[in-house]
């Protein structure tokens, strides 16, 4: 795609092309998000306000399984879930 921009100028005039990523703090919402997060440390905020942290062991359509210690979280009870950054 970058070569196409070098050869043919699809946009008339000056422009700046910026490429960004969704970032580490992007909320996990879809099945694909949870698939990519398997094995990662998560911070889950429940609708009750309680915060649960743990490594994502498994997920299903209706619940998450964390290793905190072996805590099951209903997906309907999740207000927000994010991957917690880890320094290695």
C-alpha positions in Angstrom: 0.0 0.0 0.0 2.8 2.4 0.8 4.3 1.8 -2.6 1.0 2.9 -4.2 1.2 6.2 -2.3 4.7 6.7 -3.7 3.7 6.0 -7.3 0.2 7.4 -7.5 -1.0 10.3 -5.4 -4.6 9.4 -4.5 -5.1 12.6 -2.5 -4.8 16.0 -4.1 -2.8 18.6 -2.0 -0.7 18.2 1.1 -1.6 15.7 3.8 -0.1 13.9 6.7 -0.6 10.1 7.1 -0.7 9.0 10.7 -0.9 5.4 11.8 -1.9 4.5 15.3 -2.7 1.5 17.4 -5.7 1.0 19.6 -3.4 1.1 22.7 -2.9 -1.1 25.8 -5.9 0.4 27.6 -8.4 -0.6 24.9 -11.4 -2.3 26.6 -11.9 -6.0 25.9 -15.4 -6.5 24.6 -15.6 -9.1 21.8 -14.9 -12.8 21.7 -11.8 -12.0 19.6 -10.6 -9.5 22.2 -10.7 -12.2 24.9 -9.1 -14.8 22.6 -6.1 -12.5 22.1 -6.0 -11.8 25.8 -5.8 -15.5 26.9 -2.9 -15.9 29.3 -2.6 -12.2 29.9 -3.1 -10.3 33.2 -6.5 -8.6 33.2 -8.1 -5.9 35.3 -11.9 -6.4 35.4 -14.2 -3.8 36.8 -17.6 -5.3 37.7 -20.9 -3.4 37.5 -20.9 -3.5 41.3 -17.7 -1.5 41.3 -15.5 -4.4 42.6 -12.2 -4.8 40.8 -10.8 -8.2 40.0 -7.3 -8.9 38.7 -6.1 -12.2 37.4 -4.6 -14.0 34.4 -7.2 -15.0 31.9 -7.3 -18.8 31.8 -10.4 -19.4 29.7 -13.5 -17.7 28.5 -16.9 -18.7 27.3 -19.9 -16.7 25.9 -21.2 -16.1 29.4 -18.1 -16.1 31.7 -14.4 -15.6 32.2 -12.1 -17.8 34.2 -9.3 -16.1 36.0 -6.5 -17.6 38.0 -7.2 -15.3 41.0 -7.5 -18.0 42.5 -9.7 -19.8 40.1 -12.3 -17.0 40.0 -15.1 -17.1 37.6 -16.6 -13.8 36.4 -19.9 -13.6 34.6 -19.5 -11.5 31.4 -22.9 -9.8 32.1 -21.4 -8.4 35.3 -18.4 -6.8 33.6 -18.5 -3.0 33.3 -14.9 -2.8 31.8 -12.1 -5.3 31.2 -8.5 -4.3 30.1 -5.2 -6.0 29.8 -2.8 -4.9 32.5 0.6 -3.9 31.2 3.4 -6.1 32.7 7.1 -5.2 32.7 9.3 -8.2 32.2 
